[in-house]
Amino acid sequence: MKIRPLQDRLIVKRVAEENKTKGGLFIPDTAKEKPLEGKVVAVGNGKILEDGKVRPLDIKANDTILFSKYAGTEIKIDGEEHLILREEDVLGVIEK
């Protein structure tokens, strides 16, 4: 299935979190929090401004981003969990 987000929305896949701490202890699934980091799968065309012009997004596909804890809407695409976020919910882009 292919989905193209509208306007200033992004489709993000969460990055898998480590099952082990730095000290070597294993973390059970019930104690883990969902990661606040993800990889952008698709982006919309941009935000429509009041004068009718479209401002392109600063975020591109394949960027790794940080987003707020309760941001977005969870959806399933081909059995995998993704998030649909607005650009304003993104806290920053991780540059590697």
Backbone as a ProteinNet text record, in pm:
[ID]
protein_1_A
[PRIMARY]
MKIRPLQDRLIVKRVAEENKTKGGLFIPDTAKEKPLEGKVVAVGNGKILEDGKVRPLDIKANDTILFSKYAGTEIKIDGEEHLILREEDVLGVIEK
[TERTIARY]
84	0	89.1	52.1	125.9	35.4	91.5	17.6	102.7	40.2	107.2	41.7	117.4	59.7	24.2	-76.2	-121.4	-56.6	-42.7	6	133.8	130.8	253.7	267.3	212.1	218.8	332.5	377.6	485.7	440.4	490.7	472.4	607.1	607.1	730.3	722	832.2	843.8	937.6	890.4	973	1098.3	1207.9	1333.7	1324.7	1369.2	1364.8	1455.1	1405	1480.7	1558.1	1666.6	1750.1	1675	1699.1	1639.7	1729.4	1850.7	1949	2003.2	2026.9	2086.7	2237.3	2302.5	2448.1	2517.9	2455	2511.5	2488.1	2409.7	2388.2	2257.3	2172.6	2043.4	1941.7	1858.4	1754.5	1629.6	1566.8	1446.4	1325.6	1228.5	1109.5	1021.5	939.6	853.7	759	714.5	619.4	682.5	813.8	882	935.7	931.6	987.5	889.8	945	864.9	886.3	788	803.3	910.4	995.2	1101.2	1045	1114.8	1074.7	1155.1	1212.9	1297	1240.5	1245.1	1192	1253.8	1227.7	1278	1159.3	1174.7	1067.4	1054.2	933.4	906	856.1	766.9	710.3	674.4	675.2	640.1	535.9	456.8	357.8	422.7	339.1	389.5	434.8	374.6	411.7	290.6	317.3	210.9	154	21.3	-44.5	-57.2	2.7	1.4	-127.9	-152.3	-275.7	-292.5	-181.6	-190.5	-203.4	-214.7	-235	-107.9	6.4	133.4	164.5	242.6	282.1	427	449	584.9	633.7	741.8	790.8	841.3	838.7	881.3	1033.2	1082.3	1226.5	1274.8	1182.3	1214.8	1195.1	1287.4	1281	1267.2	1227.2	1218.9	1357.4	1362.5	1483.1	1555.9	1506	1563.4	1529.3	1617.9	1590	1553.2	1437.8	1385.3	1354.1	1342.9	1292	1155.4	1058.8	925.5	873.9	771.9	719	645.2	635.4	588.3	447.1	355.4	216	175.6	271.6	244	193.9	112	74.7	-36.2	-68.5	-171.2	-107.2	-127.2	-68.1	-153.9	-87.6	-155.8	-73.5	-135.6	-63.1	-61	58.9	76.5	144.6	77.6	129.9	174	97.4	125.3	230.2	290.6	392	333.9	369.6	318.7	396	322	377.8	302.8	355.9	291.3	270.1	156.7	137	149.7	247.5	277.3	265.3	242	255.4	399.6	444.9	581.4	606.3	505.7	522.3	543.9	509.4	531.2	675.4	753.1	891.7	979.1	1058.9	1146	1279.3	1327.4	1455.2	1492.4	1588.8	1641.2	1776.7	1798.4	1925.7	2017.1	2129	2226.2	2338.8	2371	2474.5	2589.8
-117.1	0	124.1	223.2	349.7	459.8	542.1	655.6	780.3	886.3	1014.4	1111.9	1163.1	1256.3	1389.8	1455.5	1583.5	1699.8	1811.2	1939	1924.1	1962.1	1963.2	1838.8	1728	1604.3	1514.5	1428.3	1333.5	1194.9	1093	955.8	910.6	864.3	831.3	689.1	615.2	482.6	495.1	451.9	460.8	375.2	424.2	350.7	247.1	125.2	18.8	55	33.9	67.5	-54.3	-28	-134.4	-214.6	-344.6	-431.4	-443.7	-389.7	-406.1	-269.8	-251.1	-127.7	-130.1	-17.7	-12.7	-105.6	-131	-220.3	-367.8	-398.5	-536.9	-597.3	-517.4	-568.8	-565.3	-669.6	-674.6	-603.3	-525.7	-450.7	-526.1	-563.1	-631.2	-534.5	-589.3	-506.9	-419.6	-466.8	-390.8	-267.2	-264.9	-151.9	-50.7	-85.6	2.3	113.1	230.8	339.4	341.3	393.3	401.8	505.1	475.1	569.4	698.9	808.2	939.4	977.4	877	896.4	812.5	864.8	788.9	831.1	749.6	776.5	817.3	927.1	979.3	892.1	841.2	754.7	837	933.8	1016.9	1153.8	1255.6	1392.1	1448.5	1543.3	1612	1721.1	1793.2	1898.1	2023	2052.5	2170.5	2236.9	2336.4	2407.8	2516.6	2525.4	2629.9	2752.9	2862.4	2986.7	3063	3168	3245.3	3309.9	3345.1	3407.9	3305.3	3176.2	3070.8	3005.9	3058.9	3000.1	2876.7	2786.1	2663.9	2677.7	2662.5	2665.4	2522	2484.8	2346.8	2312.8	2184.8	2138.3	2138.7	2160.4	2154.1	2010.6	1918.1	1777	1699.7	1608.7	1528.1	1380.8	1301	1156.4	1103	1003.7	937.5	1016.6	1133.7	1204.9	1130.3	1134.1	1079.9	1197.9	1188.3	1302.1	1264.6	1367.6	1355.4	1422	1358.8	1416.8	1408.5	1487.4	1490.8	1361.4	1332.4	1203.5	1166.4	1261.2	1230.6	1283.6	1306.6	1364.3	1258.3	1301.3	1219.2	1119.2	1051.5	947.9	818.5	712.2	582.9	513.5	461.1	385.5	260	163.9	44.9	45.2	27.2	15.9	-116.8	-204.9	-338.9	-411.6	-397.2	-467.1	-401.3	-290.6	-220.7	-90.4	-57.7	64.5	186.7	290.7	418.7	529.8	650.5	769.8	870.6	941.4	1056.8	1178.6	1263.6	1382.4	1506.9	1620	1750.1	1796.4	1881.6	1930.6	2002.1	2068.5	2142.3	2049.5	1919.4	1823.1	1772.2	1801.5	1756.1	1852	1795.1	1875.6	1904.6	1813.7	1835.3	1722	1748.6	1648.9	1604.5	1473.3	1418.2	1405.6	1476.2	1471.1	1377.8	1285.9	1186.5	1202.4
0	0	0	-80.3	-83.9	-31	55.8	109.8	89.7	40.4	25.8	123.1	219.4	316.7	251.1	306	252.2	326.2	256.5	307.8	390.6	520.2	601.4	688.6	643.7	722.3	675	767.9	741.4	783.4	717.9	764.5	818.3	944.4	1015.6	1067.5	1054.2	1115	1234	1351.3	1472	1458.5	1514.8	1516.7	1628.5	1603.1	1703.7	1820.9	1940.5	2060.8	2110.1	2178.8	2234.1	2339.8	2343.5	2445.6	2567.6	2558.6	2664.3	2706.1	2836	2885.1	2861	2884.7	2869	2966.5	3081	3181.8	3151.6	3047	3008.5	3057.7	3124	3171.2	3057.8	3050	2949.6	2999.1	2912.2	2946.9	2891.3	2977	2925.3	2845.7	2755	2670.3	2750.9	2866.5	2947.5	3010.7	3026.9	3090.3	2989	2861.6	2758.7	2723.3	2695.7	2640.7	2490	2418.1	2273.6	2241	2143.3	2108.4	2050.7	2075	2025.9	1902.4	1840.4	1723.1	1610.5	1489.1	1377.3	1246.1	1143.9	1009.3	922.6	850.6	766.4	642.3	620.6	505.9	387.2	414.4	308.2	364.5	277.9	319.5	224.3	276.3	194	110.2	35.1	-54.2	19.6	134.2	209.7	271.1	352.3	422.5	332.4	327	249.1	338.1	294	369.6	344.3	422.3	411	273.9	208.9	76.8	-36.8	-1.7	-100.6	-152.1	-115.1	-158.8	-74.3	-131.1	-60.6	-14.7	116.3	171.2	181.5	108.6	116.5	256.4	289.7	421.9	432.2	555.4	581.3	592.8	613.2	636	506.3	480.4	358.7	393.7	296.6	315.9	352.2	437	487.4	595	637.1	751.2	879.8	977.3	1110.2	1199	1264.5	1339.7	1484.3	1568.4	1704.2	1706.9	1774.4	1782.5	1924.4	1954.8	2090.3	2123.7	2251.8	2301.8	2255.2	2259.8	2226.5	2089.8	2003.5	1872	1775.3	1682.8	1569.4	1592.6	1484.6	1482.6	1438.1	1515	1480.3	1375.5	1272.7	1168.1	1137.2	1069.6	1024.3	872.5	816.6	672.2	646.8	576.4	546.6	673.3	782.3	907.1	994.9	951.3	1031	1084.4	1210	1271.4	1223.1	1189.5	1147.6	1219.6	1211.3	1266.4	1155.1	1160.8	1074.5	1164.1	1133.9	1213.5	1128.3	1194.4	1128.6	1146.6	1057.1	1066.2	1200.4	1254.6	1380.6	1500.4	1488.1	1596	1600.8	1498.9	1493	1574.3	1664.4	1750.2	1683.2	1600	1535.1	1441.3	1354.1	1261.4	1312.6	1321.3	1367.8	1246.1	1251.4	1142.1	1179.5	1091.7	1119.4	1025.8
[MASK]
++++++++++++++++++++++++++++++++++++++++++++++++++++++++++++++++++++++++++++++++++++++++++++++++

